[in-house]
Amino acid sequence: MKIVKSLLPLFLMFVFLSPIMAKREKNIETVTFLCSIDCYHCKKKIMKNIPFEKGVVRVIVSIESKEVQVSFKKDKTDREKLEEAIEKLGYDAEVKKPCCTEKKK
């Protein structure tokens, strides 16, 4: 019975905060850029700068596919500003067009 009493506040917090967190996720957009990166130092440079751009939530850099995936808050920034930020670091950046086999959300 003690376990149930100790987990009850956690369960209630989850139930009440889930709609709030879901609402926040609707405001987040993800964009993938094709970039002219080719080594670990390029990845390190991007990871040192882009996460600190206004509105950026998450950054994933893939050297193999030469892609930078950025998740950001739509009300804080947009694709163009992020593209400019990557180009300011000295890399070519182009928004990757979605493949025809991917489903739109």
N, C-alpha and C positions, 0 to 999 in steps of 0.2 A: 504494500500500500504506500510505503514511503517513496518508492520509485515513481508511482503514478502522480503523487503530489509534487514531486520535484520536477517532473516533466511537463506538468500541466501549464505552467507559465510559458515555457518554451513553445508548446503546441499553440497556445492562444496567440503568442506573438507571431508565429508563422501564419496563422489563419488571418489575422488582421493586417499584417504587412504584405501579404502576397498580392492583393489588388494594387497597392501602392507601387510595389516593385514592377508589376506588369505594366502599369501606366508609364513608368520611367523607361522601360525597354522599348516602348513604341516610339520614343523620341530619338532613339539611336539608329544611325544608318552606318552601313559598312561599305567601303569602296576599296577596290583592288587596283593598284597602279602597276603598270609594267615599267620597270626602272632599269637604268644602265649600271646596275651594281654587279660586281663580279668577285668580290672577296670578303673576307671576314671584317676587314677594316671599314668597308662600305656599310656593312650591316651595323657595325658598332657605331658609326657616325650617325646613321639614321636613328638607331635606338637611343642615342644620347640626346637627340634634338626633337624629333617628331612627337614623342609622348608628352612633351611639355608645351606643345601648341595648345592654344585655347580650345576647349571642348573635346579634346582627344581622350578616348576612354581606353583603347587598346591598340597596340601595333604589333603586327607579325611580319617578319622579314624572312623571305626565302631566297637564298643565294642561288640555289639550283634552278628555280623557275624564274628568277629575276623579278619577283613580285613583292610588293609591300601592301599589306592589307591593313587598313586603318578603320577602326570603329570610332564614331564621333557623335556628339550631340548636335542634332540638326539646328537647334536654336542658338548655338554658340559659334558654329563655323560651317563651312560648306566645302564641296569637292575642289573648287577652284583655289581657295585659300590653302588647302592642304597640298595641292599640286604645286603651287608657288613656293611653299615651304620646302618641299623636296627639291625643286629646281634651284632654290637659293643655296642648297647644300652642294650644288654642282652636279646633280644627276638629271638625266632626262626622265620625265615622268609622263605617262600617258594612261588614261583611265582604261582599264581592261573591259572590253565589251563582253557581256554575258554570252555564253555559248547557247546555241539554239536548243540543246538538250536539257538545259537547266530549267526548272520550273520557277515562274515568278511567284513571289509571295503576295 
